Structures are given as C-alpha cells and as structure tokens.
C-alpha cells in the first residue's frame, strides 16, 4: 500500500483526485493539505506527495526536501498550472520525480503515480539533463544579478530609488543636491553594472532583485 498526501489549496481539485486515488487498491490518501505549513505536519509515513507549486504560503518545491528528510524513499509528483519550464526545472532539481500540468486528466495523474510506485521514471534522462541545465543557468544568472546588485554604490541605489519614485533628472538632482550631468552619469553607470539599456529595464531589474520598491 502506498500512502498519499495531496497538497493543493483548492479543495475542488483535491477532492476528485483523492476520490480517484482511493479507488485504486495500491493507494490510500491519508492526508490532505492546503498550505506548506499544514503539509509539513503530515509528512511522516508518506510514500507519495502530489504537490501544487503555487501555495498560499510559498512554493511547493520547498516541500520536496522536507518529505525526503522525513521519508527518504518518498516521492513527490508536482502538479502545476504554470507552463514555465524554469519552475519545472527548479522542482526537478529539488528532487521531484515528475512534473505534470494541471490540464491533464486525473487518470493521467494516477497513472503517473502508479508508474512511480512501480519504480518507473516519469522523465527521460534527456529531459532530466535539460531541466537541470536550465536550473543551473538560472541559478548562475541569479548569482550574477546578485553580484551586480552588490556592485551598486549607495549613491547609485539612491538614484535607482528616485527613478522608481518617478522623478525626472532635474528632480533627482535637486533631491540629491548634485548636477543633472552627475545624475545622468550615475544612470549610465547603473545601466552598465546591471546590464540594461533603459530606465524601464533598470526599474524591472531593481524590483525583481529587491533593490527598489514601486509605491
């Protein structure tokens, strides 16, 4: 018997899935959770966790390591509404045994679980390699972005914050008590350091990496 945990914040999705699993003699749904916090208290003795990535209190990927720690032989099958390959890559890198889009039929989810229970891989070696390479590239890009953020001087951060506030060059110069030419030099330096070509791109970068907030 394989004990199953379903983690999804939509009961309308969990309930039909639980019904289908419970019809199978080799599966028994013994726990259901709608959040990471709830699921973390239900990992003991779980053979298979079917986990949504988009949960109210975080990314379902975070649960994979917790399950493996509680039960090293346990497997995680990710179900997600996103088509973002980077999200798939992060899940596989974290240890997910497979990733399915929520548009698949419930029968396909149960079939995938049956294959996992039988020790069959859901992903080919080439698919795993491709996703791990994608995760590696994204991690490297994030590292480079973080280094770029760290290279910004306090004054450049002030200029970026002023841009986020929608100030013009003249307004920034008045706020910082510097010449307009100095402001423009700072903007050029910011562009060069973070690898962008426009003020809008600089703002997107700043928001994405926590340098500024748009109010």
N, C-alpha and C positions, 0 to 999 in steps of 0.2 A: 504494500500500500504506500502511495506517495501522498504526503500531507502538503496541502497547497495553501498559500497565503495570497490573497488578492489585495492589491494596493491601488486604489483609484478613488478620487474624491467625488465621483459621480456614481451614486447607488444605482442609477438606471443602467449603467454599464456593468457594474459588478454583479448585480443580481442575476441577469441572464447568463453571465459567464459562470457564476457559481452553480447555477442550475445544470448547465451542460457538463461541467466537470463532475458533479455529483452523480450524473447518470453513468459515468464510466467506472467500471469496477476497480480500476487500479488507482483512482484518485479520490481524495476526500478533502474538500475545502474546510479547513479547521479554523481559519481566521480571515477577517476582512478589515481593512483599514482605509481611512480617507485622508491620511496625512503621514508624513515621515515620523513625527513624534509618536503617533499611535502605532505605526508599524514596528517601531524599534522595540516595543514591549511584547512583540508577538513572534519573534524570530526563532525561539527555541524549538527544535524538532521539525523545522520546516524543510521539506525536500525541494520544493519549487515555489518561488515567489514570482507572481505575474505583476509587474510594476509599471505604472504610468510614470512618465518623466516629469510632467507638469503638475506638481502637487502644491497645495496652498502654502506650505512652509518650506519649499525648496525643490531641488532637482532629485527625481527618483534615483538617479545614478548614485547618490550618496548612500543609498540603502544597500548597494551591492556588497561593499566591503564589510558592512555590519553583518549581513547574512552569512558571508563566508567565514567571518570570525566566530559566529555563533554555531555554524554548522558547515565545516569545510567541504562537505560533499553536496551542499545545497546549490541549486542553480537558480539563476534569475533570467526570466524571459521578459523583455521590455516591450510594452505596448505604448505607442505614442501617436498623437495626432499630427506631429510635425513631419515634414519631408526633408528636414535639414540633415544632410549627411554628416555634418560635424557633430550633431547631437548623437547620431548613431555611433560615430567613431568614439566619442567620449564614453558611451555606455559599454562598448566592446572593450575599450582599453581598461575600464574599471573592472571588467570581468563578466559582463553579461554574456549569456550563452547564445542569445539571439535577440533580434530586434524586429518587431512586426508593426506595420502601420495599422491604426485603428479601423481603417476602412475594410480590412479583411473580415471574412465571415468568422463567427465564433467557432465554427467547426474547424477552421484552419488553425486557430489558437490552440484548441485541444489536440489537434493532430501534431502540432509543433511540440506541445508538452509531452505527448506520447513518445515522440522521437527522442526527446531529451532523456526521458525516463529509461529508454532502451539504450542510452549511451551513444546515440547517433548525433553527429554535429549538424547544426542548422545552417551554418555558414561554411562555404568552401574555404580552403586555405588561401586562395587568391583574394576572396572577399575580406578575410581577416587581415591579410597583409595590407590591402588597400586602405582599410579603415584605420589600422594602426599607423600607417604612414601619414594619413590625413590628420590624425590626432597629434602626431609628432610635429607636423608642420604648424598646426595651430598653436601648440604649446611653445614652439620656437618663436612664432610671431608675437605671442603674448609676452614672452621674455624680452624680445627686442623692444616692444612697445613700452614695457616697464622701464627698461634702461633709458629709453628716450624721455620718459616722464621724469626720471631721476636726474636727467641732464639739464632740465629747465631750471634757470636761476629763479630766485624769489621774485625778481622784477618781472621776468617773463611770465611767471604764473599770475602776477597781478594784471599784466596786460591781457592775458587769456581770460581772466575773470571779468575784466572790463568789456572785452568783446562779447562774452556771454551775457553781460548786462545790456547789450545793445548800444554801447557808447560809440560815438564817432571818434576818429583820430584826435580831433580838437578837444572833445570832452575828456578823452583819456589823458591827453597832455595836461589838461587843467587839473584833473584828479591827482595825477602823479607828479605834478609840478616839473615836467620836462617838456622839451620842444617837440613839435609834431614830427620832425625828422627823426628824433630819437625813438618816438613811438613806432614809426614805420620800420626803423632798423630792428627793433625788438620783434615786430611781427615777422619780418623776413627770417630772423634767427629762429623763431618758433617753428616756422614752416620747414626750415632746413633740418631742425633737430627731430621733428616728429614725422617728417617725410610726407607733407601735404602740400597742396598748391593753391588753396583758397582759404578764406576765413571760415567759410561754412564747414569745410573739411576739418579745419583745426578745432572748431567747436564740437563736431561729432566725435573726434578723437578725444578731446578733453572730457566730454560727458561719459563716453564709453569707458574711459580708464580712470574715472573718478577725480580728475584734476579740477573740474568746474561743475557747477550745477546750474541748470537753466531754471530761473524762477519766474 
